[in-house]
Amino acid sequence: MLFGVFFAFWRFAEIITLIPTLGMLAYFVHIYASNNALTPDYILVLFIVSVLGAAWAICTLFTYHRTKSNALFVSLIDLLFVGAFIGAVYTLRFIAHANCTSTNSASWAIRVGDFGASGPGFSVKTDKTCAMLKASFAFGIMNCIFFAVTALLALMVGRHNESRKVVVKETHYSRHGHRRSGSHRSHHSHHSSHSGRRPAYV
């Protein structure tokens, strides 16, 4: 039960971080498609992996009862997504050192009637494209960790279910064997008591 709660929590974390990633990368894909241009690999790879990862996370979250019976398979797929996100993040690695925000010197002025004041100031300018790519890069790194955690949790759930099955089988076999031995003993005692009776001759 505890593993199930943790599994659901990290699945929610994956979905919450993948949905913004999908939205930002879909914006770039739409721009390139509208201009009949090829989408760069560093956008397309992370977009495809994010789409598949979000679909997988939603599917396994809402079908958790089936997921428990196939926990080892879910763990394997999650590990594959860890590798896929690592590859997608690697293609976008150049954005890690990009400076998306710049500051420029500016002046400000306040005038009220015949009186006024002015002085130096700063203006902040953020590159929207750079900021969105950097956010997608960060979410990709986070999902590398998230899917590794859910893979480990699914593996633990699978081992727990296997151990429970073994205990149930052993209990079933022991009960069945006890019943058979009991019936055999009762049959043997009945047979011995029956054979112990000797006919009396008058």
trRosetta pair geometry for C-beta under 8 A, 3 or more apart (Angstrom, degrees):
i j d omega theta_ij theta_ji phi_ij phi_ji
1 4 5.6 -55 -154 32 31 115
1 5 6.8 32 151 -20 64 101
2 5 5.8 -50 -153 31 35 110
2 6 6.6 30 152 -12 66 105
3 6 5.8 -57 -149 41 34 109
3 7 6.0 39 152 -25 67 108
3 153 5.6 162 -167 -167 91 90
3 156 5.4 -152 -124 102 141 115
3 157 4.9 -180 127 -75 139 87
3 160 6.8 179 12 3 154 153
4 7 5.5 -52 -143 35 30 115
4 8 6.4 29 158 -18 64 104
4 64 6.6 90 -151 171 104 136
4 68 7.5 -19 -93 -84 110 116
4 157 7.1 94 -68 -107 69 128
5 8 6.0 -55 -149 36 29 108
5 9 6.4 32 152 -22 63 106
6 9 5.6 -53 -148 33 33 115
6 10 6.5 22 159 -10 67 105
6 153 5.6 -153 104 -122 109 140
7 10 6.3 -62 -150 41 28 101
7 11 6.3 30 152 -21 64 109
7 64 7.4 132 105 -135 127 118
7 150 6.1 91 -142 -136 74 83
7 153 4.6 -179 -83 131 86 138
7 154 6.7 100 -121 -67 126 69
7 157 6.8 3 -54 -43 147 140
8 11 5.5 -54 -145 36 32 114
8 12 6.5 36 154 -21 64 102
8 61 6.4 101 -130 -142 72 91
8 64 6.9 -23 -79 -90 100 149
9 12 5.8 -55 -156 33 30 111
9 13 6.6 30 147 -19 63 104
10 13 5.2 -46 -148 34 41 117
10 14 6.5 47 151 -22 66 98
10 146 5.6 168 -175 -160 97 85
10 149 5.1 -142 -135 102 156 121
10 150 4.9 -165 107 -67 129 94
10 153 6.9 156 32 5 141 150
11 14 5.6 -49 -152 32 35 113
11 15 6.5 32 152 -17 65 104
11 57 5.2 163 -158 -167 83 91
11 60 6.7 -139 -121 91 137 97
11 61 4.3 163 145 -86 146 110
11 150 6.3 95 -67 -109 73 139
12 15 5.8 -55 -147 38 33 109
12 16 6.1 32 156 -20 67 109
12 61 7.4 113 -60 -127 63 146
13 16 5.9 -55 -142 37 28 110
13 17 6.4 15 163 -7 63 111
13 142 8.0 -120 157 156 105 113
13 146 5.4 -154 104 -125 112 130
14 17 6.3 -69 -149 44 25 100
14 18 5.9 17 161 -17 66 118
14 53 6.8 -120 177 157 116 105
14 54 7.6 -175 140 -102 92 54
14 57 4.4 -152 103 -119 128 151
14 143 6.0 86 -132 -126 82 93
14 146 4.8 166 -78 137 87 142
14 147 6.7 85 -106 -65 131 75
14 150 7.1 -30 -36 -24 138 146
15 18 5.9 -62 -137 40 26 107
15 19 6.3 32 165 -29 64 104
15 54 6.3 95 -124 -141 65 80
15 57 5.1 -166 -64 118 83 132
15 58 6.2 96 -104 -70 123 80
15 61 7.2 -37 -39 -18 134 157
16 19 6.5 -48 -147 22 23 110
16 20 8.0 14 159 -3 53 100
17 20 6.8 -57 -160 38 36 102
17 21 6.6 36 149 -18 65 114
17 139 4.7 175 175 -150 100 100
17 142 5.4 -112 -166 96 163 134
17 143 6.0 -166 100 -62 128 95
17 146 7.2 171 40 -20 140 157
18 21 5.3 -59 -150 40 39 117
18 22 6.2 45 153 -25 72 102
18 50 5.2 169 -156 -163 93 89
18 53 5.7 -150 -117 99 146 108
18 54 4.2 -173 126 -78 139 99
18 57 6.9 150 17 25 151 147
18 139 7.1 155 -86 163 39 123
18 143 6.4 76 -72 -90 93 141
19 22 5.7 -50 -148 32 31 113
19 23 6.6 31 154 -19 63 104
19 54 6.6 115 -69 -126 61 137
20 23 5.5 -54 -148 36 36 113
20 24 6.3 30 159 -15 69 106
20 135 7.2 -73 136 144 121 123
20 139 6.6 -165 80 -84 102 158
21 24 6.1 -58 -145 39 29 105
21 25 6.1 15 162 -6 66 113
21 46 7.3 -106 177 153 117 106
21 50 4.7 -137 113 -136 121 149
21 135 7.8 -156 -94 123 68 86
21 136 5.1 110 -136 -130 84 80
21 139 4.5 -150 -69 101 117 147
21 140 7.0 125 -129 -57 144 73
21 143 7.9 -53 -15 -24 162 139
22 25 6.3 -65 -141 46 24 101
22 26 5.8 28 160 -24 65 112
22 47 7.3 98 -127 -146 57 72
22 50 5.3 -168 -73 130 76 123
22 51 6.3 105 -115 -80 112 67
22 54 6.2 -24 -48 -22 136 157
23 26 5.8 -56 -142 35 24 112
23 27 6.8 34 154 -27 59 101
24 27 5.7 -49 -160 22 33 117
24 28 7.3 25 149 -10 62 100
24 132 4.5 -176 -161 -170 120 105
24 133 7.8 -171 150 -69 125 36
24 135 6.4 167 -67 82 173 115
24 136 5.3 -145 90 -63 133 110
25 28 5.7 -51 -156 36 43 109
25 29 6.3 44 148 -20 70 105
25 43 5.8 164 -148 -169 94 84
25 46 6.1 -149 -103 99 150 99
25 47 4.0 -168 143 -91 136 96
25 50 6.5 130 31 39 148 148
25 136 5.8 106 -57 -122 98 147
26 29 5.4 -52 -142 39 37 114
26 30 6.2 43 155 -24 67 103
26 47 6.9 132 -65 -141 56 120
27 30 5.9 -54 -150 33 26 112
27 31 6.7 28 152 -20 61 104
27 132 7.1 -67 65 -177 136 158
28 31 5.6 -52 -150 32 35 112
28 32 6.5 28 156 -12 67 105
28 39 7.0 105 128 -140 94 106
28 43 5.0 -107 109 -153 141 147
28 47 7.9 -137 66 -66 106 133
28 129 7.9 97 -95 -139 109 90
28 132 7.6 169 -45 114 111 134
28 133 7.9 64 -60 -77 150 91
29 32 6.1 -58 -149 40 31 106
29 33 6.1 27 155 -16 67 111
29 39 5.3 -3 -119 -103 71 147
29 43 6.7 -177 -65 141 76 120
29 44 7.1 106 -99 -96 104 71
29 47 6.0 96 -52 -130 131 168
30 33 5.8 -58 -141 42 29 108
30 34 6.1 32 159 -24 65 107
31 34 5.9 -55 -148 33 26 111
31 35 6.6 7 158 -2 61 110
32 35 6.1 -69 -149 48 30 100
32 37 4.7 -98 -160 79 79 93
32 38 6.8 -43 173 106 127 16
32 39 4.4 144 80 -84 158 72
32 40 7.8 -155 -89 -4 154 67
32 43 7.8 147 -12 82 144 149
33 36 7.5 32 -173 -79 35 32
33 37 7.8 -105 -65 50 20 61
33 39 7.2 -12 -49 -52 78 107
39 43 5.4 -106 173 83 101 117
39 44 4.5 121 108 -64 116 107
39 47 7.8 -35 152 20 149 147
40 43 5.1 82 68 14 86 100
40 44 6.7 -171 90 -6 39 95
41 44 5.6 -62 -130 46 32 105
41 45 5.5 30 174 -22 72 110
41 91 5.6 -105 124 -169 98 140
42 45 6.7 -35 -121 31 20 107
42 46 7.0 12 169 -4 49 113
42 91 4.4 -165 -106 138 70 95
42 92 4.5 128 -171 -84 103 70
42 94 7.5 -48 -121 29 161 106
42 95 8.0 146 161 -21 138 113
43 46 6.5 -72 -156 44 26 101
43 47 6.0 26 154 -23 66 116
43 92 7.8 97 -69 -90 43 112
43 133 7.7 -73 -91 -113 91 102
44 47 5.5 -58 -145 36 29 115
44 48 6.3 26 161 -18 66 106
45 48 6.1 -56 -149 35 28 106
45 49 6.4 21 156 -12 63 110
45 87 7.0 -102 167 122 135 94
45 88 4.7 -169 126 -117 99 82
45 91 5.2 72 50 39 145 158
46 49 5.8 -57 -142 42 32 109
46 50 6.0 34 157 -23 66 110
46 88 4.0 126 -89 176 68 118
46 89 7.2 90 -99 -67 114 46
46 91 7.1 -150 -37 66 95 114
46 92 5.9 7 -40 -29 141 137
46 136 6.2 98 135 157 147 118
46 140 5.7 -62 -139 -89 119 136
47 50 5.8 -59 -147 37 26 111
47 51 6.5 28 155 -21 63 105
48 51 5.8 -52 -150 32 31 112
48 52 6.5 23 156 -11 65 108
49 52 6.0 -58 -147 43 31 107
49 53 5.9 31 155 -20 66 112
49 81 7.4 135 -170 -148 97 77
49 84 4.7 174 -129 146 121 112
49 85 5.9 164 152 -82 141 59
49 87 7.8 163 -71 71 152 94
49 88 4.6 -115 24 -49 151 150
49 140 7.9 63 91 -130 129 104
50 53 5.6 -55 -138 40 28 112
50 54 6.1 30 161 -20 64 106
50 88 7.8 174 -35 162 82 167
50 140 7.6 -81 -72 -93 105 86
50 143 7.8 151 -109 13 78 172
51 54 6.1 -57 -147 35 24 107
51 55 6.5 21 156 -15 61 109
52 55 5.8 -57 -148 39 30 110
52 56 6.2 29 156 -18 66 110
52 81 7.6 -159 110 -109 103 103
52 84 7.7 -49 76 137 131 163
53 56 5.7 -57 -144 39 30 110
53 57 6.1 30 158 -20 66 108
53 81 5.3 114 -105 -151 99 129
53 84 7.6 -170 -61 88 109 129
53 85 7.1 50 -73 -66 151 110
53 143 6.4 55 163 179 159 142
53 147 7.1 -80 -142 -75 118 133
54 57 5.8 -54 -143 36 29 111
54 58 6.3 26 159 -16 64 107
55 58 6.0 -57 -147 38 28 107
55 59 6.2 27 156 -20 64 111
56 59 5.8 -57 -144 37 28 111
56 60 6.2 14 164 -7 65 111
56 77 6.6 -154 -159 145 140 128
56 81 6.8 -149 69 -70 155 143
57 60 6.4 -63 -142 44 24 100
57 61 6.1 26 158 -24 62 113
58 61 5.8 -59 -145 34 27 112
58 62 6.4 5 167 -1 65 111
59 62 6.7 -72 -148 45 22 94
59 63 6.1 -18 168 19 63 116
60 63 6.4 -70 -127 59 28 87
60 64 7.0 70 162 -89 60 59
60 67 4.9 89 -160 -97 85 135
60 74 5.8 117 -133 -134 139 124
61 64 6.4 -9 -168 -58 29 97
63 66 4.6 -23 160 39 102 114
63 67 6.0 123 106 -32 75 92
64 67 4.9 -52 -143 34 39 121
64 68 6.5 50 157 -30 68 93
65 68 6.1 -40 -156 19 30 112
65 69 7.7 22 149 -8 55 101
66 69 6.0 -58 -160 38 42 106
66 70 6.4 3 154 14 74 110
67 70 6.2 -80 -145 60 32 86
67 71 6.5 71 152 -87 68 64
67 74 5.3 48 -158 -62 92 154
67 154 7.3 -86 167 -125 105 108
67 157 8.0 24 127 111 90 153
68 71 5.8 -1 -153 -55 33 106
68 157 5.9 -105 -130 163 73 124
68 161 6.2 142 167 -72 88 142
69 161 7.1 -170 -106 -177 42 161
70 73 4.4 -35 171 39 96 120
70 74 5.9 107 112 -26 84 93
71 74 5.5 -55 -147 38 35 113
71 75 6.3 40 153 -23 67 104
71 154 4.7 -175 -170 -178 82 77
71 155 7.0 163 144 -87 103 18
71 157 4.3 -151 -132 93 150 101
71 158 3.3 -159 90 -64 115 86
71 161 6.3 144 10 14 134 134
72 75 5.5 -49 -148 33 33 115
72 76 6.6 36 151 -20 63 102
72 154 7.5 167 -81 140 20 97
72 155 6.9 64 -111 -116 61 61
72 158 4.2 116 -52 -146 75 160
73 76 5.7 -52 -152 33 34 113
73 77 6.6 31 153 -15 66 104
74 77 5.8 -55 -148 38 33 109
74 78 6.3 35 154 -20 65 107
74 150 8.0 -83 148 147 105 99
74 151 8.0 -165 126 -117 70 56
74 154 4.4 -129 97 -156 107 149
74 158 8.0 -178 45 -54 96 117
75 78 5.8 -55 -148 36 30 113
75 79 6.6 32 153 -20 63 104
75 151 4.8 96 -155 -162 68 68
75 152 7.6 104 -136 -61 109 14
75 154 3.9 -167 -68 95 82 112
75 155 4.3 95 -123 -60 155 77
75 158 6.4 -85 -12 -6 132 138
76 79 5.8 -54 -153 34 32 111
76 80 6.7 34 149 -19 63 102
76 151 7.8 122 -45 -142 13 105
77 80 5.5 -51 -153 33 37 115
77 81 6.6 37 149 -18 66 101
78 81 5.5 -51 -151 35 36 112
78 82 6.7 46 147 -26 64 96
78 147 4.8 -173 -171 -175 85 86
78 148 7.5 163 146 -84 105 21
78 150 5.1 -142 -138 95 150 96
78 151 3.6 -165 99 -76 122 88
78 154 6.3 143 5 19 142 141
79 82 5.4 -41 -152 24 39 118
79 83 6.9 37 151 -13 63 100
79 147 7.7 171 -78 143 23 102
79 148 7.6 66 -107 -110 62 60
79 151 4.8 104 -56 -137 75 152
80 83 5.8 -54 -157 38 36 110
80 84 6.3 37 147 -21 67 107
81 84 5.2 -50 -141 38 38 114
81 85 6.1 37 159 -18 69 103
81 143 7.7 -79 149 152 109 105
81 147 4.6 -122 96 -157 113 157
82 85 6.1 -57 -148 38 26 106
82 86 6.5 29 152 -21 61 106
82 144 5.7 83 -149 -153 71 65
82 147 4.8 -162 -68 98 76 115
82 148 5.0 80 -106 -68 136 81
82 151 6.7 -56 -29 -17 127 146
83 86 5.6 -53 -147 34 32 113
83 87 6.5 31 155 -16 65 105
84 87 5.8 -56 -153 38 31 110
84 88 6.3 29 152 -18 66 108
85 88 5.5 -52 -141 39 35 111
85 89 6.0 35 159 -18 68 106
85 140 5.5 178 -167 -172 94 81
85 141 7.9 161 153 -89 113 22
85 143 5.2 -147 -127 98 156 102
85 144 4.6 -158 105 -76 125 76
85 147 6.6 147 4 22 140 140
86 89 6.0 -56 -145 39 27 108
86 90 6.3 33 153 -26 62 107
86 144 5.6 90 -67 -118 74 127
87 90 5.5 -53 -148 31 31 116
87 91 6.8 31 155 -20 63 100
88 91 6.0 -52 -156 30 33 109
88 92 6.9 10 152 0 63 110
88 140 5.7 -132 101 -149 107 135
89 92 5.9 -72 -152 50 35 100
89 93 6.8 71 146 -69 66 77
89 137 6.4 103 -140 -153 82 70
89 140 4.3 170 -81 125 97 127
89 141 5.7 104 -127 -68 150 69
89 144 6.7 -50 -9 -43 147 130
90 93 5.5 -10 -156 -36 38 117
92 95 5.5 -24 168 16 85 117
92 133 6.8 -158 -161 -179 119 98
92 136 7.1 -92 -175 103 166 103
92 137 5.0 -150 123 -97 125 99
92 140 7.0 107 51 29 137 160
93 96 5.7 -25 -172 -7 57 118
93 137 7.8 133 -98 -143 31 126
94 97 7.4 -68 -175 38 45 90
94 98 7.2 57 136 -42 70 107
95 98 5.0 -45 -154 9 53 126
95 130 7.0 173 -147 -154 102 71
95 133 4.8 -134 -123 127 156 112
95 134 5.2 -153 153 -84 115 68
95 137 5.1 -165 80 -41 123 151
96 134 7.7 131 -100 -129 32 88
96 137 6.4 -149 -74 155 72 151
98 130 5.3 -138 135 -155 135 116
98 133 7.8 26 50 86 151 119
98 134 6.5 -134 66 -73 110 116
99 102 6.9 84 131 -70 110 78
99 130 7.9 4 93 160 30 153
100 126 6.0 28 140 -158 90 77
100 127 4.9 -122 -158 52 70 95
100 130 3.7 -174 -112 113 95 117
100 131 4.5 133 169 -68 148 71
100 134 5.7 -108 -36 -3 143 145
101 124 6.3 -8 -171 -171 105 98
101 125 7.1 156 -156 82 56 45
101 126 4.9 -20 -102 -102 81 77
101 127 7.5 -135 -69 12 36 76
101 131 7.7 64 -54 -78 83 110
102 124 7.6 157 84 -155 40 52
102 125 5.1 -18 65 64 88 97
102 126 8.0 174 22 -82 63 33
102 127 7.8 57 -2 -28 100 95
103 122 5.1 -5 -175 -175 110 118
103 123 7.0 153 -157 77 59 42
103 124 5.5 -26 -101 -99 76 66
103 125 7.6 170 -89 19 26 74
104 122 6.9 146 75 -159 38 65
104 123 4.9 -19 62 60 92 96
104 125 6.6 30 -4 -5 110 116
105 120 6.5 -34 -166 -166 102 104
105 121 7.5 131 -166 80 56 42
105 122 6.2 -47 -109 -103 42 64
105 123 7.8 15 102 17 6 82
106 120 7.7 128 82 -168 37 58
106 121 4.9 -39 81 81 83 91
106 122 6.3 120 27 -131 89 10
106 123 4.4 63 -18 -24 139 105
107 118 6.2 23 171 179 108 105
107 119 7.0 -179 -152 96 76 26
107 120 5.9 -54 -103 -112 70 41
107 121 6.1 128 -125 22 16 91
108 118 6.5 -179 93 -148 48 63
108 119 6.1 -13 58 60 87 71
108 120 7.9 39 16 132 80 10
108 121 4.5 60 -19 -22 106 142
109 116 6.5 9 -178 178 93 115
109 117 7.2 175 -151 92 53 43
109 118 4.0 -12 -103 -100 81 100
110 116 6.3 175 94 -154 51 68
110 117 5.2 -1 57 57 95 87
110 118 7.3 -179 21 -75 59 53
111 115 7.3 168 -154 96 56 44
111 116 3.6 -13 -106 -103 77 113
111 117 7.9 -177 -76 22 49 49
112 115 5.5 -13 69 71 82 91
112 116 7.0 160 21 -84 54 58
126 130 8.0 -140 175 66 69 103
126 131 5.6 26 169 -46 110 140
127 130 3.9 45 97 21 118 116
127 131 6.2 161 84 -18 62 87
128 131 5.8 -60 -144 38 28 110
128 132 6.3 24 161 -17 65 108
129 132 6.1 -59 -148 36 27 107
129 133 6.4 21 157 -13 63 110
130 133 6.0 -61 -148 40 29 108
130 134 6.1 27 156 -19 66 110
131 134 5.8 -56 -144 38 29 110
131 135 6.3 31 156 -20 64 106
132 135 5.7 -52 -146 35 31 111
132 136 6.4 32 153 -18 63 105
133 136 5.6 -53 -148 37 33 112
133 137 6.3 39 150 -23 65 104
134 137 5.4 -48 -148 33 34 117
134 138 6.5 35 152 -19 64 102
135 138 5.7 -52 -149 35 33 111
135 139 6.4 31 153 -16 66 105
136 139 5.7 -53 -145 39 32 110
136 140 6.3 39 152 -25 64 104
137 140 5.7 -53 -151 31 29 115
137 141 6.8 29 152 -17 62 102
138 141 5.8 -53 -153 34 34 110
138 142 6.5 35 150 -19 65 105
139 142 5.4 -52 -148 36 36 116
139 143 6.4 33 155 -18 67 105
140 143 5.9 -57 -148 37 30 107
140 144 6.9 42 149 -27 61 96
141 144 5.6 -43 -157 21 37 117
141 145 7.2 29 149 -10 62 101
142 145 5.9 -60 -162 38 37 108
142 146 6.1 35 146 -21 72 110
143 146 5.0 -48 -133 39 43 115
143 147 5.9 39 166 -17 72 103
144 147 6.6 -59 -146 39 20 102
144 148 6.6 22 153 -18 57 111
145 148 5.7 -60 -152 36 30 113
145 149 6.5 31 153 -20 66 105
146 149 5.8 -56 -154 34 31 111
146 150 6.5 22 154 -11 67 106
147 150 5.7 -52 -140 42 37 107
147 151 6.2 45 155 -26 65 103
148 151 5.7 -51 -147 32 30 115
148 152 6.7 30 153 -17 62 104
149 152 5.9 -57 -154 36 31 110
149 153 6.4 28 151 -16 66 108
150 153 5.4 -51 -141 40 37 112
150 154 6.1 40 157 -21 68 104
151 154 5.9 -53 -145 37 28 110
151 155 6.5 32 152 -21 61 105
152 155 5.6 -53 -151 33 31 114
152 156 6.6 31 151 -18 64 104
153 156 5.6 -53 -150 35 34 112
153 157 6.4 36 151 -20 66 104
154 157 5.5 -50 -147 36 35 114
154 158 6.3 38 152 -21 65 104
155 158 5.7 -54 -150 35 31 114
155 159 6.5 27 154 -15 65 104
156 159 5.9 -54 -146 38 32 107
156 160 6.2 34 154 -21 65 107
157 160 5.7 -55 -148 37 30 113
157 161 6.4 29 155 -18 65 106
158 161 5.8 -55 -147 36 30 109
158 162 6.4 30 154 -19 64 106
159 162 5.6 -53 -146 36 34 112
159 163 6.4 34 155 -19 66 104
160 163 5.9 -54 -149 36 30 109
160 164 6.5 31 152 -19 64 106
161 164 5.6 -54 -149 36 33 112
161 165 6.4 36 152 -22 65 103
162 165 5.7 -52 -150 33 33 112
162 166 6.5 34 152 -19 65 103
163 166 5.7 -51 -150 34 34 112
163 167 6.5 34 153 -18 65 105
164 167 5.7 -54 -148 37 33 111
164 168 6.3 33 154 -18 66 106
165 168 5.7 -55 -147 38 31 111
165 169 6.3 30 155 -19 65 106
166 169 5.8 -56 -147 37 30 110
166 170 6.3 28 156 -17 65 107
167 170 5.8 -55 -145 38 29 109
167 171 6.3 30 155 -19 64 107
168 171 5.7 -56 -148 37 30 112
168 172 6.3 31 153 -20 64 107
169 172 5.6 -55 -147 36 31 112
169 173 6.2 28 156 -16 66 107
170 173 5.8 -55 -144 39 30 108
170 174 6.2 30 157 -20 65 107
171 174 5.8 -55 -144 37 28 109
171 175 6.3 26 157 -16 64 107
172 175 6.0 -58 -149 38 28 108
172 176 6.1 24 155 -17 65 110
173 176 5.6 -56 -142 40 30 110
173 177 6.0 30 158 -18 66 109
174 177 5.8 -55 -143 39 28 110
174 178 6.3 32 155 -22 63 107
175 178 5.7 -54 -148 34 30 113
175 179 6.5 30 154 -19 64 104
176 179 5.8 -54 -152 34 31 111
176 180 6.5 29 152 -17 65 106
177 180 5.7 -54 -146 37 34 110
177 181 6.2 30 157 -16 67 106
178 181 5.9 -55 -143 40 29 107
178 182 6.1 31 155 -21 63 108
179 182 5.7 -56 -146 37 28 112
179 183 6.3 25 157 -16 64 106
180 183 5.9 -56 -147 38 30 107
180 184 6.2 31 153 -22 65 107
181 184 5.5 -53 -145 36 32 113
181 185 6.3 33 155 -20 66 103
182 185 5.8 -53 -148 35 30 109
182 186 6.4 27 155 -15 64 106
183 186 5.7 -54 -146 39 33 109
183 187 6.1 34 154 -20 66 107
184 187 5.7 -55 -147 38 30 110
184 188 6.1 30 153 -20 65 107
185 188 5.6 -54 -144 37 31 111
185 189 6.2 29 157 -17 66 105
186 189 5.8 -53 -144 38 31 108
186 190 6.2 32 154 -20 63 107
187 190 5.7 -55 -148 37 30 112
187 191 6.2 30 153 -20 64 108
188 191 5.6 -55 -146 37 30 111
188 192 6.2 28 155 -18 66 106
189 192 5.7 -53 -142 38 31 108
189 193 6.2 29 157 -17 65 107
190 193 5.9 -56 -146 39 28 108
190 194 6.1 27 154 -19 63 110
191 194 5.6 -56 -146 38 29 111
191 195 6.1 22 157 -14 66 109
192 195 5.8 -56 -140 42 30 105
192 196 6.1 38 155 -31 64 107
193 196 5.5 -50 -144 28 30 117
193 197 7.3 37 154 -27 58 95
194 197 6.3 -49 -166 17 34 110
